Amino acid sequence: MTDTDTAQSPVKTRREGAILEVTLDRPKANAIDLKTSVVMGEVFREFRDDPELRVAIVTGGGDKFFCPGWDLKAAADGDAVDGNYGVGGFGGLQEMREMNKPVIAAVNGIACGGGLELALSADMILAADHATFALPEIRSGTVADAASIKLPKRIPYHIAMELLLTGRWFDAEEANRWGLVNEIVAADQLMDRAWELARLLASGPPLVYAAIKEIVRDAEDSKFQDAMNRITQRQLRSVDVLYDSEDQMEGARAFAEKRDPVWKGR
């Protein structure tokens, strides 16, 4: 994957070492139509499958919008709400199978509807201090499907239901209070902080990250002992790979030798 900055592309990428920055850049508001969603899915699939990449950052172009979600103008022109969104579902991320690498959302402005769902698909969320959020789908006669599944599991149930049922706006401070975002960052420092965090993660053990993400997904709707049994019996692919890996041995050796480990991802 190479950096893309062509004016025609709604998705720009920047690659530095093991980190990929993905920018949704579709003026005026970074809304996602079917074509854009397909492109985003291709980008995130390449990220997932590239062994040299370890962390992704997703953000929006400009300083006003992260993403307002579904492009209603495109829908009015014929884009079907149940059309082909591409390999990763809407926005290329929320249904991407076996996404076993950390993804950071750097919310640089308005994140509503499917844009908030896109952020919820990341593992960590950083919010600019002026960012605002909402799930206004009820006003357009539809349902925030992914948010209806995820949000009540991320924040208190009654708060999630209020946000889903009223569609009201809330700011970064409230999002942080409910644990929806990890940090609030001054707007002019948002991407610096996102890259700082990405570099920290990129220095960590990729096979362990993969195991963590698969375990979390597998355990989401499982009983504790059932999930533990699948881990200890090595029924999860990422755990099985980890336990037989060079990195597993390297971690133990580095600890014994009182040095920093050198992770190879194998």
CORWOZI-V350456 format. One record per pair of residues at least 6 apart in sequence whose C-alpha atoms are under 7 Angstrom apart, sorted by the first residue. I is the first residue (numbers start at 1). GAP is how many residues later the second one is. D is the distance in whole Angstrom. If there is no record, write none. Layout:
i=I gap=GAP d=D
i=I gap=GAP d=D
This chain:
i=2 gap=13 d=7
i=3 gap=10 d=5
i=3 gap=11 d=5
i=3 gap=12 d=6
i=4 gap=8 d=5
i=4 gap=9 d=5
i=4 gap=10 d=7
i=5 gap=7 d=5
i=10 gap=14 d=6
i=10 gap=15 d=5
i=10 gap=16 d=5
i=10 gap=26 d=6
i=11 gap=11 d=7
i=11 gap=12 d=6
i=11 gap=13 d=5
i=11 gap=14 d=6
i=11 gap=29 d=7
i=12 gap=10 d=6
i=12 gap=11 d=5
i=12 gap=12 d=7
i=12 gap=13 d=7
i=13 gap=7 d=7
i=13 gap=8 d=6
i=13 gap=9 d=5
i=13 gap=10 d=6
i=14 gap=6 d=6
i=14 gap=7 d=5
i=14 gap=8 d=7
i=15 gap=6 d=6
i=18 gap=34 d=6
i=18 gap=35 d=4
i=18 gap=36 d=5
i=18 gap=37 d=7
i=18 gap=184 d=6
i=19 gap=34 d=6
i=19 gap=35 d=6
i=19 gap=36 d=5
i=19 gap=37 d=6
i=19 gap=179 d=7
i=19 gap=183 d=7
i=20 gap=33 d=7
i=20 gap=35 d=6
i=20 gap=36 d=5
i=20 gap=37 d=6
i=21 gap=35 d=6
i=21 gap=36 d=5
i=21 gap=37 d=6
i=22 gap=35 d=6
i=22 gap=36 d=5
i=22 gap=37 d=6
i=23 gap=35 d=6
i=23 gap=36 d=5
i=23 gap=37 d=5
i=23 gap=38 d=6
i=24 gap=6 d=6
i=24 gap=35 d=6
i=24 gap=36 d=5
i=24 gap=37 d=6
i=25 gap=35 d=6
i=25 gap=36 d=4
i=29 gap=36 d=6
i=29 gap=38 d=7
i=29 gap=39 d=7
i=30 gap=30 d=7
i=30 gap=35 d=7
i=30 gap=36 d=7
i=30 gap=37 d=5
i=30 gap=38 d=7
i=31 gap=36 d=6
i=31 gap=37 d=5
i=31 gap=38 d=5
i=31 gap=39 d=6
i=31 gap=40 d=5
i=32 gap=37 d=6
i=32 gap=38 d=5
i=32 gap=39 d=5
i=33 gap=37 d=6
i=33 gap=38 d=5
i=33 gap=41 d=6
i=34 gap=45 d=7
i=34 gap=50 d=7
i=34 gap=51 d=5
i=37 gap=48 d=5
i=37 gap=49 d=6
i=37 gap=53 d=6
i=37 gap=54 d=5
i=37 gap=55 d=6
i=38 gap=47 d=5
i=38 gap=48 d=4
i=38 gap=49 d=7
i=38 gap=54 d=7
i=40 gap=51 d=6
i=40 gap=52 d=5
i=41 gap=45 d=6
i=41 gap=46 d=5
i=41 gap=47 d=5
i=41 gap=50 d=7
i=41 gap=51 d=4
i=41 gap=52 d=7
i=42 gap=45 d=7
i=44 gap=48 d=6
i=44 gap=49 d=7
i=47 gap=6 d=6
i=48 gap=51 d=6
i=48 gap=53 d=7
i=54 gap=47 d=6
i=54 gap=148 d=6
i=54 gap=152 d=7
i=55 gap=46 d=6
i=55 gap=47 d=5
i=55 gap=48 d=6
i=55 gap=143 d=6
i=55 gap=146 d=7
i=55 gap=147 d=6
i=56 gap=46 d=7
i=56 gap=47 d=5
i=56 gap=48 d=6
i=57 gap=46 d=6
i=57 gap=47 d=5
i=57 gap=48 d=6
i=57 gap=49 d=7
i=58 gap=46 d=6
i=58 gap=47 d=5
i=58 gap=48 d=6
i=59 gap=7 d=6
i=59 gap=46 d=6
i=59 gap=47 d=5
i=59 gap=48 d=6
i=59 gap=49 d=7
i=60 gap=6 d=4
i=60 gap=7 d=6
i=60 gap=48 d=6
i=63 gap=45 d=6
i=63 gap=46 d=6
i=64 gap=44 d=7
i=64 gap=45 d=5
i=64 gap=46 d=6
i=65 gap=43 d=6
i=65 gap=44 d=4
i=65 gap=45 d=5
i=65 gap=46 d=7
i=66 gap=41 d=5
i=66 gap=42 d=5
i=66 gap=43 d=5
i=66 gap=44 d=5
i=66 gap=45 d=5
i=66 gap=49 d=7
i=67 gap=43 d=6
i=67 gap=44 d=5
i=67 gap=45 d=7
i=67 gap=48 d=4
i=68 gap=42 d=7
i=68 gap=43 d=5
i=68 gap=44 d=5
i=68 gap=45 d=6
i=68 gap=46 d=7
i=68 gap=47 d=5
i=69 gap=43 d=6
i=69 gap=44 d=5
i=69 gap=45 d=4
i=69 gap=46 d=4
i=70 gap=44 d=6
i=75 gap=6 d=7
i=86 gap=6 d=7
i=87 gap=9 d=7
i=88 gap=6 d=6
i=88 gap=7 d=5
i=88 gap=8 d=4
i=89 gap=6 d=5
i=89 gap=7 d=7
i=91 gap=27 d=6
i=93 gap=25 d=7
i=93 gap=28 d=6
i=94 gap=24 d=6
i=94 gap=27 d=5
i=100 gap=109 d=7
i=100 gap=110 d=4
i=100 gap=113 d=6
i=100 gap=114 d=7
i=101 gap=108 d=6
i=101 gap=109 d=6
i=102 gap=21 d=6
i=103 gap=19 d=5
i=103 gap=20 d=5
i=103 gap=21 d=7
i=104 gap=18 d=6
i=104 gap=19 d=6
i=104 gap=20 d=5
i=104 gap=21 d=6
i=105 gap=14 d=6
i=105 gap=17 d=6
i=105 gap=19 d=6
i=105 gap=20 d=5
i=105 gap=21 d=6
i=106 gap=19 d=6
i=106 gap=20 d=5
i=106 gap=21 d=6
i=106 gap=84 d=7
i=106 gap=85 d=7
i=106 gap=88 d=6
i=107 gap=19 d=6
i=107 gap=20 d=5
i=107 gap=21 d=6
i=107 gap=24 d=7
i=108 gap=19 d=6
i=108 gap=20 d=5
i=108 gap=23 d=6
i=108 gap=79 d=7
i=109 gap=19 d=7
i=109 gap=21 d=6
i=109 gap=22 d=4
i=109 gap=23 d=6
i=110 gap=21 d=5
i=110 gap=22 d=5
i=110 gap=23 d=6
i=111 gap=21 d=6
i=111 gap=22 d=5
i=111 gap=23 d=7
i=112 gap=21 d=5
i=112 gap=22 d=5
i=112 gap=23 d=6
i=113 gap=21 d=6
i=113 gap=22 d=5
i=113 gap=23 d=6
i=113 gap=24 d=6
i=113 gap=31 d=7
i=116 gap=17 d=7
i=117 gap=29 d=6
i=117 gap=30 d=6
i=119 gap=6 d=7
i=124 gap=58 d=6
i=125 gap=56 d=5
i=125 gap=57 d=5
i=126 gap=55 d=6
i=126 gap=56 d=6
i=126 gap=57 d=5
i=126 gap=58 d=6
i=127 gap=45 d=6
i=127 gap=54 d=7
i=127 gap=56 d=6
i=127 gap=57 d=5
i=127 gap=58 d=6
i=128 gap=56 d=6
i=128 gap=57 d=5
i=128 gap=58 d=6
i=128 gap=59 d=5
i=128 gap=62 d=6
i=129 gap=43 d=6
i=129 gap=55 d=6
i=129 gap=56 d=6
i=129 gap=57 d=5
i=129 gap=58 d=6
i=130 gap=42 d=7
i=131 gap=40 d=6
i=131 gap=41 d=6
i=132 gap=37 d=7
i=132 gap=38 d=6
i=132 gap=39 d=4
i=132 gap=40 d=6
i=133 gap=36 d=6
i=133 gap=37 d=5
i=133 gap=38 d=6
i=134 gap=33 d=6
i=134 gap=34 d=6
i=134 gap=35 d=5
i=134 gap=36 d=6
i=135 gap=9 d=7
i=135 gap=28 d=7
i=135 gap=29 d=6
i=135 gap=32 d=5
i=136 gap=31 d=4
i=136 gap=32 d=7
i=137 gap=6 d=6
i=137 gap=7 d=6
i=137 gap=30 d=7
i=138 gap=29 d=7
i=151 gap=9 d=6
i=152 gap=8 d=5
i=154 gap=26 d=7
i=155 gap=23 d=6
i=155 gap=24 d=7
i=155 gap=25 d=7
i=172 gap=12 d=7
i=175 gap=6 d=6
i=176 gap=6 d=7
i=176 gap=7 d=7
i=205 gap=58 d=6
i=205 gap=60 d=7
i=206 gap=59 d=6
i=207 gap=35 d=6
i=207 gap=58 d=6
i=208 gap=34 d=7
i=210 gap=28 d=6
i=211 gap=27 d=5
i=211 gap=28 d=5
i=214 gap=24 d=7
i=219 gap=8 d=5
i=230 gap=6 d=6
i=231 gap=8 d=7
i=234 gap=6 d=5
i=242 gap=6 d=6
i=245 gap=21 d=6
i=246 gap=20 d=6
i=247 gap=16 d=6
i=247 gap=17 d=6
i=247 gap=18 d=7
i=247 gap=19 d=6
i=250 gap=11 d=6
i=251 gap=10 d=6
i=254 gap=6 d=6
i=254 gap=7 d=5
